[in-house]
């Protein structure tokens, strides 16, 4: 039997051969399938690289370089600390001013008018709370506005209160006809020969105080310009009661 000659089949009529065009990889051990596509492949990005953004102003802080973020955080921390310190200092100054205005105020003694009770250079605290509820009393050491210079504060002792009559006899202060026993006073008490220019007329004795007037004198009676010189002071001019001597420390104590 003659050998069969294979029939010629045109190329365009040839049946396609069975080929696997699927990009499927079969895993024999697990049976799982993984599909890949070249146009979907993604190259891994190194954690040590950062994409360059041509418009950094359109990015959030998460896209900033770490060193710049740390620098901004450091600047913010410094600014925050400075602001906090400024607030603390402002509060401290405010509290100090409030305390000085309404509670206590320190004074330095520049003259000898209060010897021997207070020495030159001593420092005392004037407290202001007492006179919120009561008026000055005889024997109180007070600070007040100088009648001749409103910018100056003086310190003297209250000798007579509103309505009382002041006089001098035999080197002693006489209040309402009774001589005072003044263990704190140095020297004798006499009227002064001169008067302040703020007075409309010289002081004459006996002198009766008005309803809001106080007679004040220095403990050093022979070296003190006081009510004998500038007249009585008004209640509204009294700023504090000298309460405590705090310098020098060796003489720390309450004034009396």
Secondary structure in CASP SS format (residue, H / E / C, confidence):
PFRMAT SS
TARGET T0000
AUTHOR 0000-0000-0000
METHOD secondary structure of the structure
MODEL  1
X C 1.00
X C 1.00
X C 1.00
X C 1.00
X C 1.00
X C 1.00
X C 1.00
X C 1.00
X C 1.00
X C 1.00
X H 1.00
X H 1.00
X H 1.00
X C 1.00
X C 1.00
X C 1.00
X C 1.00
X C 1.00
X C 1.00
X C 1.00
X C 1.00
X C 1.00
X C 1.00
X E 1.00
X E 1.00
X E 1.00
X C 1.00
X C 1.00
X C 1.00
X C 1.00
X C 1.00
X C 1.00
X E 1.00
X E 1.00
X E 1.00
X C 1.00
X C 1.00
X H 1.00
X H 1.00
X H 1.00
X C 1.00
X C 1.00
X C 1.00
X C 1.00
X C 1.00
X C 1.00
X C 1.00
X C 1.00
X C 1.00
X C 1.00
X C 1.00
X C 1.00
X C 1.00
X C 1.00
X C 1.00
X H 1.00
X H 1.00
X H 1.00
X C 1.00
X C 1.00
X H 1.00
X H 1.00
X H 1.00
X C 1.00
X C 1.00
X H 1.00
X H 1.00
X H 1.00
X H 1.00
X H 1.00
X H 1.00
X H 1.00
X H 1.00
X H 1.00
X H 1.00
X H 1.00
X H 1.00
X H 1.00
X H 1.00
X H 1.00
X H 1.00
X H 1.00
X H 1.00
X H 1.00
X H 1.00
X H 1.00
X H 1.00
X H 1.00
X H 1.00
X H 1.00
X H 1.00
X H 1.00
X H 1.00
X H 1.00
X H 1.00
X H 1.00
X H 1.00
X H 1.00
X H 1.00
X H 1.00
X H 1.00
X H 1.00
X C 1.00
X E 1.00
X E 1.00
X E 1.00
X E 1.00
X E 1.00
X C 1.00
X C 1.00
X C 1.00
X C 1.00
X C 1.00
X C 1.00
X C 1.00
X C 1.00
X C 1.00
X C 1.00
X C 1.00
X C 1.00
X C 1.00
X C 1.00
X E 1.00
X E 1.00
X E 1.00
X E 1.00
X E 1.00
X C 1.00
X C 1.00
X H 1.00
X H 1.00
X H 1.00
X H 1.00
X C 1.00
X C 1.00
X C 1.00
X C 1.00
X C 1.00
X C 1.00
X C 1.00
X E 1.00
X E 1.00
X E 1.00
X E 1.00
X E 1.00
X C 1.00
X C 1.00
X C 1.00
X C 1.00
X C 1.00
X C 1.00
X C 1.00
X E 1.00
X E 1.00
X E 1.00
X E 1.00
X E 1.00
X E 1.00
X E 1.00
X E 1.00
X C 1.00
X C 1.00
X C 1.00
X C 1.00
X E 1.00
X E 1.00
X E 1.00
X E 1.00
X E 1.00
X C 1.00
X C 1.00
X E 1.00
X E 1.00
X E 1.00
X E 1.00
X C 1.00
X C 1.00
X E 1.00
X E 1.00
X C 1.00
X C 1.00
X C 1.00
X C 1.00
X C 1.00
X C 1.00
X E 1.00
X C 1.00
X C 1.00
X C 1.00
X C 1.00
X C 1.00
X C 1.00
X C 1.00
X C 1.00
X C 1.00
X C 1.00
X C 1.00
X C 1.00
X C 1.00
X C 1.00
X C 1.00
X C 1.00
X C 1.00
X C 1.00
X C 1.00
X C 1.00
X E 1.00
X E 1.00
X C 1.00
X C 1.00
X C 1.00
X C 1.00
X E 1.00
X E 1.00
X E 1.00
X E 1.00
X E 1.00
X C 1.00
X C 1.00
X E 1.00
X C 1.00
X C 1.00
X C 1.00
X C 1.00
X C 1.00
X C 1.00
X H 1.00
X H 1.00
X H 1.00
X H 1.00
X C 1.00
X C 1.00
X E 1.00
X E 1.00
X H 1.00
X H 1.00
X H 1.00
X E 1.00
X E 1.00
X E 1.00
X E 1.00
X E 1.00
X E 1.00
X E 1.00
X E 1.00
X E 1.00
X E 1.00
X C 1.00
X H 1.00
X H 1.00
X H 1.00
X C 1.00
X E 1.00
X E 1.00
X C 1.00
X C 1.00
END
